[in-house]
Amino acid sequence: MADAEKARRIYDKWAAHYDARVSRPWEDALRADLFGRARGDVLELGVGTGATFAHYPATLSSLRGLDISEGMLDLARAKAASLPFPVYLQVGDFQTLPFPTASFDTVASSLALCGIPDPGRLFAEIRRVLRPGGLLLAMEHVRPPNPLVGAMSDIGDPIYHQFVGCHLNRRTPELLRSAGYAVTILNRRFLNAVLTLVAVPHAGNS
């Protein structure tokens, strides 16, 4: 799809300098708390350069990483070599997940859900590939709840999406609840525009 091709071009271009641009101590602290909750067989969406790898428990059964950018995955492969569990990395547009039903105990994402064109479709796919009792762990930037800052994010969103490939004003927790998940917000930072959450599909949704 066109959005996937645009994202691939953006992140292939950024790959070599991505870690230096986005590494912030407060974000690393959020990731450490969030991804430390992962368990079993894990699927990470938008795995990028592997910035989350250091935060996963050593007890994982496996980690499969999916990303649109081959350039980002080239860097992730070097980091994956030292991990104490099997890691499988592949290029893919994760609007539709190329995995069997009930394949994973945890689906994880760090600042990747905001660029998906159809969130409802992806959240249904995540629910499909999770095993019963599985978790979605996500760190996301969302539309700020402050009315003025939220309005500013609405105004800036078209330009930000054009150049970065994701949305400033996505209401991810609300979208997950509408898609049949129970959502718990763990932490909020940066004017409440960045948050971490745990989402669990309601029993009976499929």
Protein Blocks (a to p, Z undefined) as FASTA:
>chain_A
ZZlmmmmmmmmmmmmmmmmmmgcfklmmmmmmmmmmgghjaddehklnopmmmmpcfkbf
bdcdddfblklmmmmmmmmmmpcbdcddddddfkbccbdehkbfbdcdehklmmpmblml
mmmmmmmmpcehiacddddddddfblklmmmmmmmmmmmmmmnopafkbcfklmmmmnop
acddfbdcehhlaccddddddehiZZ
